[in-house]
Amino acid sequence: MTNKVRVRFAPSPTGPLHIGGVRTALFNYLFAKKHKGDFILRIEDTDQNRYVEGAEEYIVDALNWCGIPFDEGVGKEGNFGPYRQSERKHLYKAYAEELIVKGKAYYAFDTAENLNFHRKDHESKGKTFIYNWHNRLKLDNSLSMMPEAVEKRLNSGDDYVIRFLTPPDEKLHLKDTIRGAMEIDTNVLDDKVLFKSDGMPTYHLANIVDDHLMEITHVIRGEEWLPSLALHQQLYDAFEWQAPEFAHLPLIMKPVGKGKLSKRDGEKGGFPVFPLSWKDAAGYKEAGYFPEAVINFLALLGWNPGTEQELFSLDELVKSFSLDRVNKSGARFDPDKTKWYNQQYMQVMQNADLAIAFKEELDTKLASEQEEYGLDYIEEVISLIKERAVFVSDFWDLSDYFFLSPNGYNEKAVKKQWKEGTGAIMEELALVLESIDDFTAQDTETMVKAWITEKELSFGKVMPPLRLVLVGDMKGPHIFDIIAMIGKTETISRIRKAIKLLG
């Protein structure tokens, strides 16, 4: 086996990739990059009944959008392919039969009806049916019959499965990097099916064989696979192969803290649980999240850097990541925190990039207008409003007045700000603004404040009504920045329009 670290992310193409799956992929990626190793994508598609068209492409697209592409896998063939299990099915039967020869597995000919009968019989007595040491000699398998009879049934084409022969009365010592040492009594384990009657391996056999042949050194996977660890360790021992190191990641929990996060939680709470949209479900990309923000918040779901730092670039995550700082207990998903991460990334993004992202929506909003705004102007607007935004889609509501004169005015604000005499003050202010030659924010502010002082007016009688007439509401950045941006002609036009409409 190679000394180089090799990890794999092995999803089934049965639907969209949940963010729990993305986090598993991310932790594999971070571990591989930290140790200068390989991150492999293997598609586990042996269950053809559950295969969903388009799911494999979705998985690849999602990893690429998140910025955690695989080094080796479907479409990026390395020396260990093929990387779809369905294309490797010719491999598995020989390994299952090798276990029979070694006395570690056996043929079982039990029909579904027969097993169902035993299940129901146990249930009626308040017991659970487990196929293992205590009943296998009474069931229809190669352990309970003579070798000639087994040969005859195999030659006559009877349906069979191959089951693992779990030894009784043993203490199995397991090790997990995150959870530490565990001990399992083999008497409580069942004889799992390794090879099915349809000629396909089960997950357990295919998984172990593929990990061995692909020289996987560390298996980093979700907590839901922890119950399989006993069987997987026994399979490695049975084949006399060196087992990889195992690490089982904690679940991502619902926002309320109890139970595993599901698609329904997202629908109910109005937040995405998939990286990209799938059918009627929006993804993080379509909801306006930056991939860097998604990766950052996922990294801190179940892993803790040991410092107060919350914002990490991908390079910083690679340097800081270690499995010994992954928590054992589930990580509660907080939709508000995901928005906070996106807002933090918004603040450090280049305004030029944000302007390009915003321009498409802006062009749609302004389709019926004559004026077209250049990227420099849009960039300047973004610099003034982005600290209040979480998503690029928030920009329009925060900045519409930079592009369009208000069509109406907030009623509450009008009641509070537009008093008797406000119209006259605004008319006089328009004349002051007309007289200013250098219409910069700084010069305009100096002149207007000097006029307010000279006229012995209170700032409250001038500034709030001025904001109302320019913006239509009491929102927005520094009022003189708005004035400088929309320019002298538009500023005076909006003041006079308001005087006319508000009386």
C-alpha positions in Angstrom: 0.0 0.0 0.0 1.1 3.5 -0.8 2.4 5.8 1.9 0.7 8.8 0.2 -2.5 9.9 1.8 -5.5 8.9 -0.4 -9.1 9.7 0.6 -12.3 9.2 -1.3 -15.8 10.7 -1.4 -18.2 8.0 -2.5 -21.7 9.2 -2.9 -24.6 7.2 -4.5 -26.3 8.9 -7.5 -29.8 8.6 -6.0 -30.6 12.4 -6.0 -29.0 15.8 -5.2 -26.0 16.1 -3.0 -27.2 17.3 0.5 -24.9 19.8 2.3 -24.1 17.0 4.8 -22.5 15.2 1.8 -20.8 18.4 0.7 -19.3 18.7 4.2 -18.0 15.1 4.1 -16.4 15.8 0.7 -14.9 19.0 2.1 -13.4 17.3 5.1 -11.9 14.7 2.8 -10.6 17.4 0.5 -9.0 19.4 3.4 -7.4 16.3 4.9 -6.0 15.3 1.5 -4.6 18.7 0.7 -3.2 19.2 4.2 -1.2 16.0 3.7 -0.4 16.6 0.1 -2.5 13.6 -0.9 -5.2 12.7 -3.4 -8.9 13.3 -3.2 -10.9 10.7 -5.2 -14.5 10.8 -6.3 -16.0 7.3 -6.6 -19.6 6.9 -7.7 -21.3 4.0 -5.8 -24.1 3.1 -8.2 -24.5 -0.6 -7.5 -28.1 -0.1 -6.5 -29.5 0.4 -10.0 -33.2 0.6 -8.7 -32.4 3.8 -6.9 -30.3 5.4 -9.7 -31.5 8.9 -10.6 -30.7 10.4 -14.0 -28.6 13.5 -13.7 -27.5 12.9 -10.1 -23.9 12.0 -11.0 -23.4 15.2 -13.1 -25.0 17.2 -10.2 -22.4 15.8 -7.7 -19.5 16.8 -10.0 -21.0 20.2 -10.7 -21.6 20.8 -7.0 -18.0 20.0 -6.0 -16.7 22.2 -8.8 -19.0 25.1 -7.8 -17.9 24.8 -4.1 -14.2 25.0 -5.2 -13.3 21.5 -3.9 -12.7 19.5 -7.2 -11.5 15.9 -7.0 -8.1 14.9 -8.3 -9.1 11.5 -9.6 -12.5 10.0 -10.5 -15.2 9.9 -13.2 -13.9 12.0 -16.1 -10.5 12.5 -14.4 -9.2 9.0 -14.8 -6.2 8.0 -12.7 -4.5 4.6 -12.3 -7.2 3.1 -10.1 -10.3 3.2 -12.4 -12.9 2.7 -13.4 -14.5 5.0 -10.8 -18.1 3.9 -11.1 -18.9 0.8 -9.1 -21.3 -0.4 -11.9 -18.2 -0.6 -14.2 -16.3 -2.6 -11.6 -19.0 -5.3 -11.0 -16.9 -8.0 -12.7 -14.4 -7.7 -9.8 -16.5 -8.5 -6.7 -17.7 -12.0 -7.2 -14.1 -13.4 -7.0 -13.5 -11.7 -3.7 -16.8 -13.0 -2.2 -15.8 -16.5 -3.3 -12.4 -16.1 -1.9 -14.0 -15.5 1.5 -16.0 -18.7 1.1 -12.8 -20.6 0.4 -11.2 -19.1 3.5 -14.2 -20.2 5.6 -15.2 -16.5 6.3 -18.4 -16.5 4.2 -21.1 -18.9 3.1 -23.8 -19.4 0.4 -27.4 -18.8 1.7 -30.4 -20.1 -0.4 -33.2 -18.8 1.8 -36.1 -17.4 -0.1 -37.6 -14.0 0.7 -40.8 -15.7 1.8 -38.9 -18.0 4.2 -37.0 -15.1 5.7 -40.3 -13.1 6.0 -41.9 -16.1 7.8 -39.1 -16.1 10.4 -39.2 -12.4 10.8 -43.0 -12.4 11.5 -42.6 -15.4 13.8 -40.0 -13.6 15.9 -42.2 -10.4 16.0 -45.2 -12.4 17.2 -43.0 -13.5 20.2 -41.7 -9.9 20.8 -38.3 -10.7 19.4 -36.1 -9.4 16.5 -35.0 -11.8 13.8 -31.2 -11.7 13.4 -29.5 -14.1 10.9 -26.4 -15.1 12.8 -24.7 -17.8 15.0 -27.8 -18.6 17.0 -29.9 -19.8 14.0 -27.8 -20.1 10.9 -27.5 -23.9 11.2 -31.3 -24.2 11.1 -31.6 -22.0 7.9 -31.2 -22.8 4.3 -27.5 -22.3 3.7 -24.2 -24.1 2.9 -23.4 -24.4 6.6 -26.4 -26.5 7.3 -26.0 -28.9 4.3 -23.5 -31.4 2.9 -21.0 -30.0 0.3 -22.6 -32.2 -2.4 -26.0 -30.7 -1.8 -24.5 -27.2 -2.0 -22.8 -28.1 -5.3 -26.0 -29.5 -6.7 -28.0 -26.3 -5.8 -25.3 -24.1 -7.3 -25.2 -26.1 -10.5 -29.0 -26.1 -10.8 -29.0 -22.3 -10.9 -30.8 -21.8 -7.5 -30.8 -18.2 -6.3 -28.3 -17.5 -3.5 -26.6 -14.7 -1.7 -23.2 -14.8 0.0 -23.2 -13.9 3.7 -20.3 -13.0 6.0 -19.7 -15.6 8.7 -19.5 -13.5 11.9 -17.6 -15.4 14.5 -19.4 -15.9 17.9 -18.1 -15.1 21.3 -15.4 -12.6 20.3 -14.6 -9.1 21.4 -13.9 -6.9 18.4 -11.6 -3.9 19.1 -12.3 -1.0 16.8 -10.6 2.4 16.5 -12.0 5.6 15.2 -9.9 8.8 14.9 -12.7 11.0 16.2 -14.4 8.6 18.6 -11.5 6.7 20.0 -11.5 3.0 20.9 -14.6 0.9 20.8 -15.4 -2.7 21.8 -18.1 -4.8 20.1 -19.4 -8.2 21.2 -19.6 -10.3 17.9 -22.7 -12.1 19.3 -24.9 -9.1 18.6 -23.8 -8.8 14.9 -25.7 -10.4 12.0 -24.3 -12.2 9.1 -24.6 -9.5 6.5 -25.2 -10.2 2.8 -22.0 -9.4 0.8 -23.1 -10.6 -2.6 -26.7 -10.5 -3.9 -28.7 -12.9 -6.0 -28.7 -10.4 -8.9 -25.0 -10.8 -9.3 -24.2 -7.4 -7.7 -22.2 -6.9 -4.5 -23.7 -5.1 -1.5 -22.3 -1.8 -0.4 -20.2 -3.5 2.3 -18.2 -5.8 0.0 -17.8 -3.3 -2.9 -16.8 -0.6 -0.5 -14.0 -2.6 1.1 -12.7 -4.1 -2.2 -12.7 -0.7 -3.9 -11.0 1.1 -1.0 -8.3 -1.6 -0.9 -7.7 -1.6 -4.7 -7.7 2.2 -4.8 -5.2 2.2 -1.9 -7.4 4.4 0.3 -5.5 5.3 3.5 -8.2 7.1 5.4 -12.0 6.6 5.3 -13.6 9.9 6.4 -17.4 9.4 6.3 -20.7 10.3 8.0 -21.7 9.0 11.4 -24.5 7.0 9.8 -21.8 4.5 8.7 -20.5 3.9 12.2 -22.7 0.7 12.7 -20.9 -0.7 9.6 -17.5 -0.3 11.0 -17.5 -3.7 12.8 -18.3 -5.6 9.6 -15.8 -3.5 7.5 -13.0 -4.1 10.0 -13.8 -7.9 10.0 -13.7 -7.9 6.2 -10.2 -6.3 6.2 -9.1 -8.9 8.7 -10.7 -11.8 6.7 -8.9 -10.7 3.5 -5.7 -10.1 5.6 -5.5 -6.6 4.2 -4.3 -3.5 6.1 -7.4 -1.5 7.0 -7.4 2.3 6.4 -7.8 4.7 9.4 -11.5 5.4 10.0 -13.1 8.7 11.0 -16.8 9.1 11.4 -18.1 12.7 11.2 -20.9 14.0 13.4 -24.3 14.6 11.9 -25.5 18.1 10.9 -28.6 18.6 13.1 -31.8 20.5 12.5 -31.8 24.2 13.5 -33.9 23.2 16.6 -31.0 20.9 17.6 -32.8 17.5 17.5 -32.7 15.1 14.6 -30.7 15.1 11.3 -31.1 18.1 9.0 -33.4 17.2 6.1 -34.8 18.7 2.9 -38.1 19.3 4.7 -36.3 21.5 7.3 -35.1 23.7 4.5 -38.6 23.9 2.9 -40.1 24.7 6.3 -37.4 27.2 7.3 -37.0 28.8 3.9 -33.3 28.0 3.5 -31.4 25.7 1.0 -30.0 22.3 1.9 -28.5 21.6 -1.5 -25.4 23.3 -3.0 -27.2 23.8 -6.4 -30.9 23.8 -7.3 -32.5 20.4 -7.9 -36.0 20.3 -9.6 -38.2 22.6 -7.4 -35.6 23.0 -4.6 -33.3 26.1 -4.7 -29.6 25.6 -4.0 -27.1 27.8 -2.2 -25.8 29.1 -5.6 -29.3 30.2 -6.8 -30.1 31.6 -3.3 -27.2 34.0 -3.9 -24.6 32.5 -1.6 -20.9 32.8 -2.5 -19.2 29.3 -2.7 -16.5 30.6 -0.4 -19.0 31.4 2.3 -20.7 28.0 2.0 -17.4 26.2 2.4 -16.5 28.4 5.4 -19.7 27.8 7.3 -19.7 24.0 6.4 -16.1 23.7 7.7 -17.1 25.0 11.1 -20.1 22.6 11.4 -18.5 19.9 13.5 -14.9 21.1 13.3 -13.4 23.7 15.6 -10.0 25.4 14.9 -9.2 25.8 18.6 -9.2 29.6 18.2 -11.8 32.4 18.0 -11.2 32.7 14.2 -14.4 32.3 12.2 -13.5 33.5 8.7 -11.1 31.2 6.7 -10.0 31.1 3.1 -9.7 27.6 1.6 -5.9 27.8 2.0 -6.3 28.7 5.7 -8.7 25.8 6.2 -6.3 23.4 4.6 -3.5 24.6 6.9 -5.6 24.5 10.1 -7.7 21.4 9.5 -7.1 18.3 11.6 -9.4 15.3 12.4 -8.6 15.5 16.1 -10.4 18.8 16.3 -13.6 17.3 14.8 -16.4 17.0 17.4 -18.1 13.8 18.3 -21.5 15.3 18.9 -23.8 16.6 16.1 -23.5 20.2 14.9 -26.6 22.3 14.9 -27.3 24.1 11.6 -28.0 27.8 12.0 -29.6 29.4 8.9 -28.9 33.0 10.3 -25.2 32.2 10.8 -25.0 31.0 7.1 -26.3 34.5 6.1 -23.8 36.2 8.4 -21.0 34.3 6.6 -22.3 35.4 3.2 -22.4 39.0 4.5 -18.8 38.8 5.7 -17.7 37.6 2.3 -19.7 40.3 0.6 -17.7 43.0 2.5 -14.3 41.7 1.2 -15.4 41.0 -2.4 -14.2 43.4 -5.1 -16.9 45.9 -5.9 -16.0 45.5 -9.6 -17.0 41.8 -9.4 -20.2 42.6 -7.5 -21.1 45.3 -10.1 -20.9 42.7 -12.9 -23.1 40.3 -10.8 -25.6 43.1 -10.1 -25.7 44.6 -13.7 -27.8 41.8 -15.1 -30.7 42.4 -12.6 -30.3 46.1 -13.0 -30.6 46.0 -16.7 -33.9 44.0 -16.3 -35.2 46.6 -13.8 -34.3 49.5 -16.0 -35.4 47.9 -19.3 -38.1 50.6 -19.8 -35.8 53.5 -18.9 -33.8 55.5 -21.4 -30.7 55.8 -19.1 -28.1 53.1 -19.0 -25.5 53.0 -16.2 -21.9 52.0 -16.7 -20.1 49.6 -14.4 -18.0 52.4 -12.8 -21.2 54.1 -11.6 -22.7 50.8 -10.4 -19.5 50.0 -8.6 -19.6 53.3 -6.8 -23.2 52.7 -5.7 -22.2 49.2 -4.4 -19.4 50.7 -2.3 -22.0 52.9 -0.5 -24.7 50.3 0.2 -23.0 46.8 0.3 -22.4 46.8 4.1 -26.2 46.5 4.5 -26.5 43.7 2.0 -26.4 39.9 2.6 -26.9 38.9 -1.1 -26.4 40.6 -4.4 -30.2 40.3 -4.8 -30.5 42.8 -1.9 -28.7 45.5 -3.9 -31.8 46.7 -5.8 -33.9 47.4 -2.7 -31.0 49.2 -1.1 -30.1 51.3 -4.1 -33.1 51.8 -6.4 -33.1 55.6 -5.8 -29.6 55.9 -7.3 -31.1 54.8 -10.6 -34.8 56.0 -10.5 -36.5 59.0 -9.0 -39.0 57.9 -6.2 -42.5 57.3 -7.4 -43.9 57.6 -4.0 -42.9 58.5 -0.4 -43.1 56.4 2.8 -46.3 57.5 4.5 -45.0 57.4 8.1 -41.9 59.4 7.1 -44.1 62.0 5.3 -46.3 62.5 8.4 -43.2 62.9 10.6 -40.9 64.9 8.3 -43.1 67.0 6.0 -44.5 69.9 8.1 -46.0 73.2 7.2 -43.2 75.3 5.8 -41.1 72.3 4.7 -41.9 73.0 1.0 -40.6 76.5 1.3 -37.4 75.3 3.0 -36.9 72.7 0.2 -37.4 75.4 -2.5 -34.8 77.6 -0.9 -32.5 74.6 -0.6 -32.9 73.9 -4.3 -31.7 77.4 -5.1 -28.7 77.0 -2.8 -27.8 73.7 -4.6 -28.2 75.4 -8.0 -25.6 77.9 -7.1 -22.9 75.2 -6.3 -20.4 74.7 -9.1 -18.3 71.9 -7.8 -21.0 69.3 -7.0 -18.9 66.9 -4.9 -20.2 65.4 -1.7 -17.7 67.4 0.3 -18.4 70.8 -1.3 -22.2 70.3 -1.3 -22.1 69.4 2.4 -20.0 72.4 3.3 -22.3 74.8 1.4 -25.6 73.3 2.7 -24.5 73.2 6.3 -23.3 76.8 6.1 -26.7 77.9 4.7 -28.5 76.0 7.5 -26.4 77.8 10.1 -26.8 81.2 8.4 -30.6 80.8 8.2 -30.7 79.6 11.9 -32.6 76.5 10.9 -32.3 73.2 12.8 -30.7 70.3 10.9 -33.8 68.3 11.7 -35.9 70.6 9.6 -33.7 70.2 6.5 -31.8 66.9 6.4 -34.6 64.3 7.1 -37.0 65.9 4.5 -34.1 66.1 2.0 -33.5 62.4 2.4 -37.2 61.7 2.0 -37.5 63.6 -1.2 -34.4 62.1 -2.8 -34.8 58.5 -1.6 -38.6 58.2 -1.0 -37.8 56.8 2.4 -35.6 57.3 5.4 -32.9 54.8 4.3 -29.6 55.0 2.5 -26.0 56.1 3.0 -24.7 59.6 3.8 -27.1 62.0 2.1 -24.3 64.1 0.4 -22.9 60.9 -1.2 -26.3 60.3 -2.7 -26.5 63.9 -4.0 -23.0 63.7 -5.5 -23.9 60.4 -7.2 -27.2 61.4 -8.8 -25.9 64.9 -9.7 -27.2 68.4 -9.6 -29.9 68.3 -12.2 -31.5 65.1 -10.8 -31.2 66.3 -7.1 -33.0 69.6 -7.9 -35.6 67.8 -10.1 -36.4 65.4 -7.2 -36.8 68.2 -4.7 -39.2 70.1 -7.0 -41.1 67.0 -7.8 -41.7 66.3 -4.0 -42.7 69.9 -3.4 -45.4 69.5 -6.1 -46.6 66.1 -4.9 -46.4 66.7 -1.1 -47.7 70.3 -1.3 
